[in-house]
Amino acid sequence: MNLFKRYFILFFIVLLVGCRHQEEPFNGNKEVRQMTLIYAVNNNNLSYDLKVNEDQMLKAMENVDPEEYKLLLYKYTSDGYGLYEVCNVNGRLQFVLLKSYEKSIPAVSADRISNVINDALGAYPGVPSNLFFWGHGLGWINPYKYSSTVIGKNASSESVEHLPEVYAFGGEYVEEDNVRNTVYIDLDQLADAIPDGKFDMIWFDCCYMSCIEVAYQLRNKCNTYVAYPTEIMGEGLPYNLVFPHIIGDNVDRVEAAKALYGYYTGKYSPDPVTVAVMDMESIDGVAEAAKRIIASGNILPSIAGMQNYSRMKGVGYYDFGQYMRKYADVNGKSSDADVEQLNLALKKFVIYSDASELDFRGYPIDKSNFSGLSVHNFANVNSAMDDYYRKLDWYKHVWQKPGVAE
């Protein structure tokens, strides 16, 4: 056998033993038991943090077989957008490109989100699946004035919709006419991009996404929802500590949330952190209890002294439980069965929540008024903010009066 043939055979063997740069998943001969997709919007000021998180993810994957427990990551690189899969290449775990995507379509396009999710689910159909959203979050609204662009479902055809100040997820840098804008996708479009009933868990590793409006909009998308009512430090989740409770045979999402909480509060100089784990099968009970309280009257509670998780001027993310109790109080129903029903429904819905002693402003967090969720103080005025709020499922079910068309 000549030297050329020896090298050719060796090269062919190397191709067989690891994942390949290909347009289809690498299944090997083992049954896939679970799939986790990280949808990262990292073309922004968080790009370095994702690199740190990737190393943490790979560290965590050393504890499982990557052929049985699939970890997929959608991200942006200098080469463009791609869907990557953790593979064992010559004894070393690494992210290997599974599929490339058109560079002109941003990650905050609803079409792109839908396509990536469908590609991941299609690669490993019928297996228990988790979805993480990674990037910037602003709940259901963006108070900033620097951009009014929302990338909509037709972003692939370069059409845009202008909805001032209403954003949910993303924070992506997008160049348009030599101007760099920071763009988000709004909540209702994000929800439309996620198929119903396909994910065991959705976890937003982003700021402000534990609000009742977001949770209710996503109520049919997953069994368990995990998010933060406040901001989160730029480094986000310590994936090496959290993934062992998410990926593998011993899934315990409460322990995963506790690992996040312990990581930040256990530092020599603790960082602020909040987290909530929600059972989406119980969210309807919360909505019904809130609807009865809202129907009790039209007087809005005073927000003075109310626990506010926002650091942004002009926009409050008020504790949901405290807000609803105060709403009942000012409308004369503070001690009736409706408030008790709300408290019971919240206990069933929020199966775990915790908060550090101080928030991101350095103010104490009152644990007795910490429900793990925030809510908007809906003033029902003629503003772009409230006009958009009326489009959300939470408004339609809880606030909208019977027989009133919107």
C-alpha positions as CSV (number, residue, x, y, z in Angstrom):
1,M,0.0,0.0,0.0
2,N,1.5,3.3,-1.0
3,L,1.8,6.3,1.2
4,F,-1.0,8.2,-0.5
5,K,-3.5,5.3,0.2
6,R,-2.4,5.2,3.8
7,Y,-3.1,8.9,4.3
8,F,-6.5,8.6,2.4
9,I,-7.7,5.7,4.7
10,L,-6.5,7.6,7.8
11,F,-8.4,10.7,6.7
12,F,-11.6,8.7,6.0
13,I,-11.4,7.1,9.5
14,V,-11.1,10.6,11.1
15,L,-14.3,11.7,9.3
16,L,-16.2,8.7,10.7
17,V,-15.3,9.0,14.4
18,G,-16.6,12.5,15.0
19,C,-19.3,15.0,14.0
20,R,-19.0,16.5,10.6
21,H,-19.6,20.0,9.1
22,Q,-22.9,18.9,7.5
23,E,-26.5,19.9,6.8
24,E,-27.9,17.0,8.9
25,P,-27.5,15.9,12.5
26,F,-25.0,13.3,13.6
27,N,-27.0,10.5,15.3
28,G,-24.4,7.8,15.7
29,N,-25.9,4.4,16.7
30,K,-27.5,5.6,20.0
31,E,-31.0,6.6,20.8
32,V,-31.4,10.3,21.4
33,R,-33.0,10.8,24.8
34,Q,-33.2,14.6,25.0
35,M,-32.6,17.7,23.0
36,T,-31.8,21.2,24.3
37,L,-31.7,24.2,22.0
38,I,-30.0,27.5,23.0
39,Y,-31.3,30.4,20.8
40,A,-28.7,33.1,21.3
41,V,-28.9,36.7,20.2
42,N,-25.2,37.5,20.6
43,N,-24.5,40.1,17.9
44,N,-24.4,42.8,20.5
45,N,-22.5,43.8,23.7
46,L,-23.0,40.3,25.2
47,S,-20.9,38.5,22.6
48,Y,-18.0,37.8,25.0
49,D,-20.4,36.5,27.6
50,L,-21.6,33.9,25.2
51,K,-18.1,32.6,24.7
52,V,-17.7,32.2,28.4
53,N,-21.1,30.4,28.6
54,E,-20.1,28.1,25.7
55,D,-17.1,26.9,27.7
56,Q,-19.4,26.3,30.7
57,M,-21.8,24.3,28.5
58,L,-19.0,22.1,27.1
59,K,-17.9,21.5,30.7
60,A,-21.3,20.4,31.7
61,M,-21.7,18.1,28.7
62,E,-18.7,16.1,29.9
63,N,-21.1,14.5,32.3
64,V,-23.4,13.0,29.7
65,D,-23.1,11.3,26.3
66,P,-23.6,14.0,23.6
67,E,-25.0,11.4,21.2
68,E,-27.8,10.7,23.6
69,Y,-28.3,14.2,25.1
70,K,-28.2,16.7,22.2
71,L,-27.2,20.3,22.9
72,L,-27.7,22.7,20.0
73,L,-26.7,26.3,19.9
74,Y,-27.9,29.0,17.4
75,K,-25.5,31.9,17.4
76,Y,-23.8,34.6,15.3
77,T,-20.2,34.5,14.2
78,S,-18.1,36.5,11.8
79,D,-19.1,33.9,9.2
80,G,-22.8,34.5,9.8
81,Y,-25.6,32.7,11.6
82,G,-25.4,29.0,12.3
83,L,-26.9,26.1,14.3
84,Y,-24.2,24.2,16.1
85,E,-24.2,20.9,17.9
86,V,-22.0,19.6,20.7
87,C,-20.0,16.7,19.3
88,N,-17.1,14.5,20.4
89,V,-14.4,15.2,17.9
90,N,-11.3,13.0,18.5
91,G,-12.0,12.8,22.2
92,R,-12.7,16.6,22.6
93,L,-16.2,18.2,23.0
94,Q,-16.8,21.1,20.7
95,F,-19.5,23.0,18.9
96,V,-19.7,21.8,15.3
97,L,-21.7,23.6,12.6
98,L,-24.8,21.8,11.7
99,K,-26.5,24.3,9.4
100,S,-25.8,27.8,8.1
101,Y,-28.5,30.5,7.7
102,E,-28.8,33.5,5.5
103,K,-26.8,36.4,7.0
104,S,-29.1,39.2,5.9
105,I,-32.0,37.9,8.1
106,P,-31.5,38.9,11.7
107,A,-31.8,36.6,14.7
108,V,-34.7,38.6,16.0
109,S,-36.8,37.8,12.9
110,A,-39.8,35.7,13.8
111,D,-39.3,33.7,10.6
112,R,-35.7,33.0,11.7
113,I,-36.7,32.0,15.2
114,S,-39.4,29.7,13.8
115,N,-37.1,28.1,11.3
116,V,-34.3,27.4,13.8
117,I,-36.7,25.9,16.2
118,N,-38.3,23.7,13.5
119,D,-34.8,22.6,12.3
120,A,-33.9,21.6,15.8
121,L,-37.1,19.7,16.5
122,G,-37.0,18.2,13.1
123,A,-33.4,16.9,13.6
124,Y,-34.5,15.0,16.7
125,P,-38.3,14.6,16.5
126,G,-40.3,13.2,19.4
127,V,-37.7,13.5,22.1
128,P,-38.1,15.6,25.3
129,S,-36.9,19.1,24.4
130,N,-35.8,22.3,26.2
131,L,-35.5,25.8,24.8
132,F,-33.3,28.5,26.2
133,F,-33.5,32.1,25.0
134,W,-30.2,33.9,25.4
135,G,-29.7,37.7,25.0
136,H,-31.3,40.9,26.1
137,G,-34.8,40.9,27.6
138,L,-37.2,43.7,28.4
139,G,-40.4,41.9,29.4
140,W,-43.1,43.0,27.1
141,I,-42.0,46.6,26.6
142,N,-38.9,48.7,25.7
143,P,-38.8,52.2,27.3
144,Y,-35.8,53.3,25.3
145,K,-36.2,56.0,22.6
146,Y,-33.3,55.2,20.3
147,S,-35.2,52.8,18.0
148,S,-38.8,52.2,16.9
149,T,-38.1,49.3,14.7
150,V,-39.6,45.9,15.3
151,I,-38.4,43.1,13.1
152,G,-41.6,41.3,12.1
153,K,-42.6,38.0,10.5
154,N,-41.7,39.3,7.1
155,A,-38.2,40.3,7.9
156,S,-36.9,38.0,5.2
157,S,-38.5,40.3,2.7
158,E,-37.0,43.3,4.5
159,S,-40.4,44.6,5.6
160,V,-40.6,46.1,9.1
161,E,-43.4,47.2,11.4
162,H,-43.1,50.3,13.5
163,L,-44.5,49.9,17.0
164,P,-42.8,52.4,19.3
165,E,-41.6,51.1,22.6
166,V,-43.0,47.6,22.4
167,Y,-40.3,44.9,22.5
168,A,-39.7,41.7,24.3
169,F,-36.5,39.9,23.4
170,G,-33.3,40.3,21.4
171,G,-31.2,43.4,21.6
172,E,-29.4,42.6,18.3
173,Y,-27.1,45.0,16.3
174,V,-28.6,45.4,12.8
175,E,-27.0,47.6,10.2
176,E,-29.4,49.6,8.0
177,D,-28.3,52.4,5.7
178,N,-24.9,52.4,7.4
179,V,-26.6,53.0,10.8
180,R,-26.4,50.4,13.5
181,N,-29.7,49.9,15.3
182,T,-30.5,47.7,18.3
183,V,-33.6,45.7,17.5
184,Y,-35.9,43.4,19.4
185,I,-38.8,41.2,18.5
186,D,-42.1,42.0,20.2
187,L,-43.8,39.5,22.5
188,D,-46.8,38.4,20.4
189,Q,-44.6,37.7,17.4
190,L,-42.1,35.8,19.5
191,A,-44.9,33.7,20.8
192,D,-46.2,33.0,17.3
193,A,-42.7,31.8,16.3
194,I,-42.7,29.1,19.0
195,P,-44.9,26.0,18.3
196,D,-47.4,24.9,20.9
197,G,-46.7,21.9,23.0
198,K,-43.2,21.0,21.8
199,F,-41.0,22.0,24.8
200,D,-40.9,20.6,28.3
201,M,-39.2,23.8,29.4
202,I,-38.5,27.3,28.2
203,W,-35.9,29.3,30.1
204,F,-35.2,32.9,29.4
205,D,-31.6,33.7,30.3
206,C,-32.4,37.4,29.9
207,C,-33.5,40.4,32.0
208,Y,-37.1,41.0,33.0
209,M,-38.8,38.1,31.3
210,S,-40.6,36.8,34.5
211,C,-43.7,39.0,34.0
212,I,-47.2,37.7,33.9
213,E,-47.8,39.1,30.5
214,V,-44.9,37.1,29.0
215,A,-45.8,33.9,30.9
216,Y,-49.4,34.1,29.8
217,Q,-48.5,34.7,26.2
218,L,-46.4,31.6,26.3
219,R,-48.8,29.5,28.3
220,N,-49.2,26.9,25.5
221,K,-45.6,26.6,24.6
222,C,-44.1,24.6,27.4
223,N,-44.8,22.7,30.7
224,T,-42.3,24.7,32.8
225,Y,-41.3,28.3,32.4
226,V,-38.2,29.8,34.1
227,A,-37.3,33.5,34.0
228,Y,-36.1,36.5,36.1
229,P,-38.4,39.4,37.2
230,T,-35.3,41.7,37.5
231,E,-32.2,42.0,35.5
232,I,-29.5,39.3,35.4
233,M,-25.8,39.9,35.5
234,G,-24.2,39.9,32.0
235,E,-22.6,36.5,32.5
236,G,-26.1,35.0,32.9
237,L,-26.5,31.4,33.9
238,P,-23.5,29.4,35.2
239,Y,-24.3,26.7,32.7
240,N,-21.7,24.3,34.2
241,L,-23.7,24.3,37.4
242,V,-27.2,24.5,36.0
243,F,-27.1,22.0,33.1
244,P,-26.5,18.9,35.3
245,H,-30.0,19.5,36.6
246,I,-31.4,20.1,33.1
247,I,-29.6,17.7,30.7
248,G,-29.5,14.0,31.7
249,D,-31.6,11.5,33.5
250,N,-32.1,13.4,36.7
251,V,-34.0,16.5,35.6
252,D,-34.8,18.9,38.4
253,R,-35.6,22.4,37.3
254,V,-36.0,23.8,40.8
255,E,-32.5,22.6,41.7
256,A,-31.3,24.2,38.5
257,A,-32.8,27.5,39.6
258,K,-31.3,27.1,43.0
259,A,-27.9,26.5,41.4
260,L,-28.3,29.9,39.7
261,Y,-29.4,31.6,42.9
262,G,-26.6,30.0,44.9
263,Y,-24.0,31.0,42.4
264,Y,-24.6,34.7,42.7
265,T,-25.5,34.9,46.4
266,G,-22.7,32.7,47.4
267,K,-20.0,35.0,46.1
268,Y,-17.7,36.8,48.6
269,S,-19.4,40.0,47.4
270,P,-22.9,38.7,46.4
271,D,-24.5,39.9,43.2
272,P,-28.2,40.6,42.9
273,V,-30.3,37.8,41.4
274,T,-33.9,36.8,41.2
275,V,-35.5,33.7,39.6
276,A,-38.8,32.0,39.3
277,V,-39.9,28.5,38.2
278,M,-43.5,28.2,36.9
279,D,-45.8,25.3,36.3
280,M,-47.6,26.4,33.1
281,E,-50.5,24.0,33.7
282,S,-51.5,26.1,36.7
283,I,-51.4,29.6,35.0
284,D,-55.1,29.6,34.2
285,G,-55.9,29.6,37.9
286,V,-53.9,32.7,38.3
287,A,-55.5,34.4,35.3
288,E,-59.0,33.6,36.6
289,A,-58.3,34.9,40.1
290,A,-56.7,38.1,38.7
291,K,-59.7,38.6,36.4
292,R,-62.1,38.5,39.3
293,I,-60.1,41.0,41.2
294,I,-59.8,43.4,38.2
295,A,-63.5,43.1,37.7
296,S,-64.1,44.4,41.2
297,G,-63.5,48.0,40.3
298,N,-61.7,50.5,38.2
299,I,-59.5,52.2,40.9
300,L,-55.8,51.7,40.2
301,P,-53.6,51.2,43.3
302,S,-51.0,53.7,44.2
303,I,-47.5,52.6,43.1
304,A,-45.9,54.6,45.8
305,G,-43.9,52.1,47.9
306,M,-44.8,49.2,45.7
307,Q,-42.0,46.7,45.0
308,N,-40.6,47.7,41.6
309,Y,-38.1,45.5,39.8
310,S,-37.2,48.0,37.1
311,R,-34.2,50.3,37.0
312,M,-35.6,52.2,34.0
313,K,-37.2,55.6,34.3
314,G,-40.8,55.8,33.4
315,V,-41.5,52.1,33.3
316,G,-42.3,49.9,36.3
317,Y,-42.2,46.2,36.7
318,Y,-44.3,45.8,39.8
319,D,-44.5,42.7,41.9
320,F,-47.5,40.8,40.6
321,G,-48.8,39.4,43.9
322,Q,-48.5,42.7,45.7
323,Y,-50.1,44.7,42.9
324,M,-53.1,42.4,42.7
325,R,-53.6,42.5,46.5
326,K,-53.4,46.3,46.5
327,Y,-55.8,46.4,43.6
328,A,-58.3,44.4,45.5
329,D,-57.7,46.5,48.6
330,V,-58.5,49.9,46.9
331,N,-61.6,48.4,45.3
332,G,-62.9,47.1,48.7
333,K,-62.1,43.4,48.3
334,S,-58.9,42.9,50.3
335,S,-60.1,40.2,52.6
336,D,-62.6,38.3,50.5
337,A,-62.2,34.9,48.9
338,D,-60.9,36.3,45.6
339,V,-57.6,37.4,47.2
340,E,-57.2,34.1,49.0
341,Q,-57.9,32.3,45.7
342,L,-55.2,34.4,44.0
343,N,-52.7,33.5,46.7
344,L,-53.5,29.8,46.4
345,A,-53.2,30.0,42.6
346,L,-49.9,31.7,42.8
347,K,-48.5,29.0,45.1
348,K,-49.5,26.3,42.6
349,F,-48.2,28.3,39.6
350,V,-44.8,29.6,41.0
351,I,-43.3,26.4,42.3
352,Y,-40.0,28.1,43.3
353,S,-38.8,31.6,43.5
354,D,-36.1,33.5,45.4
355,A,-34.4,36.8,45.5
356,S,-31.2,38.3,46.8
357,E,-31.3,40.7,49.7
358,L,-30.7,43.7,47.4
359,D,-31.9,44.4,43.9
360,F,-29.8,46.0,41.1
361,R,-30.3,49.5,42.5
362,G,-29.0,48.4,45.9
363,Y,-32.5,48.6,47.5
364,P,-33.7,45.8,49.8
365,I,-36.1,43.2,48.2
366,D,-39.1,42.6,50.5
367,K,-39.4,38.8,50.5
368,S,-42.9,39.0,51.9
369,N,-43.9,40.8,48.7
370,F,-41.9,38.8,46.3
371,S,-44.0,36.6,44.1
372,G,-41.4,35.9,41.4
373,L,-43.4,37.8,38.8
374,S,-43.9,41.3,37.7
375,V,-46.9,43.1,36.1
376,H,-47.6,46.3,34.2
377,N,-49.6,49.0,35.9
378,F,-52.2,49.3,33.1
379,A,-53.6,52.8,33.1
380,N,-55.9,52.3,30.1
381,V,-54.9,55.5,28.4
382,N,-54.5,56.4,24.8
383,S,-50.8,55.7,24.4
384,A,-48.6,53.6,22.2
385,M,-47.7,51.6,25.3
386,D,-51.2,50.8,26.3
387,D,-52.4,50.3,22.7
388,Y,-49.9,47.5,22.3
389,Y,-50.8,46.1,25.8
390,R,-54.3,45.6,24.5
391,K,-53.0,43.2,21.9
392,L,-51.7,40.8,24.5
393,D,-53.5,37.7,25.7
394,W,-53.2,38.8,29.3
395,Y,-55.1,42.0,28.6
396,K,-57.8,40.2,26.6
397,H,-58.5,37.7,29.2
398,V,-58.0,39.7,32.4
399,W,-58.6,43.4,31.7
400,Q,-60.9,43.5,28.7
401,K,-64.5,44.0,29.7
402,P,-67.1,41.6,28.3
403,G,-68.7,42.8,25.1
404,V,-66.0,45.4,24.5
405,A,-64.2,45.1,21.1
406,E,-60.6,46.1,20.8
